[in-house]
Amino acid sequence: QKEVEQNSGPLSVPEGAIASLNCTYSDRVSQSFFWYRQYSGKSPELIMSIYSNGDKEDGRFTAQLNKASQYVSLLIRDSQPSDSATYLCAVFSGGSNYKLTFGKGTLLTVNP
Amino acid sequence: NAGVTQTPKFRILKIGQSMTLQCAQDMNHNYMYWYRQDPGMGLKLIYYSVGAGITDKGEVPNGYNVSRSTTEDFPLRLELAAPSQTSVYFCASTVGQGAYQPQHFGDGTRLSIL
């Protein structure tokens, strides 16, 4: 059973701080990794993807991948109240068909 | 620019009733997926399709059926609704096969079975 684990939170940070969200996965041959943001009552929206070891930056968001440790993280700099949402980690583990495995998500609250 | 459209947005069913959740995409995507999301949980794959006429089971297919007669449409059928099927259902699509194709989600259908 391929698993993706996330701390369910809630993670609470003050406005302007760095929020750090973590995800571990069990399948060593996982190929690609995605972070989705989901506001309450809404559908998931893709905010970051990362495929190789290291960091990938996009605006205030940085994704970090360490395949040896089977660990992927998302950093949100200068956190805003509008960043308050559930963040879902999703992992693609290859095979003949494209299927993602999602973690349960981490609820982030940014306090003004 | 519609993307992935799901109907209805909300529905209440009685135990034992049946219904079809509709999903349509206008992006000419070959791959389509149905997920369910229970409170505080991630998304669980119910069924997926790699093209018209081809479907396969995901993690939690029991109690559901699908068909894919066109590229655009991928309906999900509940034959005998049970309280355990109360959930939020999301349809998604991707342009093709591969590790680097992000999924595009519809707005979801919130289904309650009483």
Interface residues (C-beta under 8 A of the other chain):
Chain A: V4 S8 Q31 S32 F34 K42 S43 P44 E45 L46 S49 Y51 L88 F92 G94 N97 Y98 K99 L100 F102 G103 K104 G105
Chain B: Y31 Y33 G40 M41 G42 L43 K44 L45 Y48 V50 D56 G58 F90 T94 Q97 G98 A99 Y100 Q101 P102 Q103 F105 G106 D107 G108
